[in-house]
Amino acid sequence: MSLIKEFWDFMKVRKKFWLAPILIVLVILSGFIILASLSPAAAPFIYTLF
């Protein structure tokens, strides 16, 4: 959690709020990739999103 807090403080101080959507999309895509690799049955549903 300290990494998230430190990143948030960095964005507040440096006014780099445009980094937040990029980070959120990367986390979501990473979650889809992990889900597809763990459960082969979920893969067709994830692939239809793209």
N, C-alpha and C positions, 0 to 999 in steps of 0.2 A: 504494500500500500504506500510505502514511502516513495517509491518510484513514481507512482501516479500523482501523489501530492507535489513532488518536486517538478514533474512535468507541467502540472497545472500552474504552479508558481512561476515557472519559466514563461509560460504563455501569457500570464497576467502582466509580468514585469516588462517583457519584451514586445508586448502587443502582437503576438503571433497567433491570433485566434484562428487563422486560416489553416493551421495544422490540425485542429481538432477533427474536422470532417475526414481528412485523409487518414488519420489514425483510426477513426471509427470504422471506416470502410475496410481498412487492412485487418482489423480485428474480426469483423464479420466474415470476410473472405477466408481468413485463417480458420475460423470455426467451421465453415462449410467444408473446407478441405479435410480437416480432422474428422468431421462427422462422416464424410464419404469414405475415408480410409478405414474407419472403425466398423462401420456398418454397411456392407455391400448392398443390403436391401434398400437403404435410403439413397443410394447413389442416383437412381433414375429420377427421383423427385428433385434432387439438387440440380441435376443437369438440365432439367426443364426450365429452371429459373434463368439460365443463361442462354 
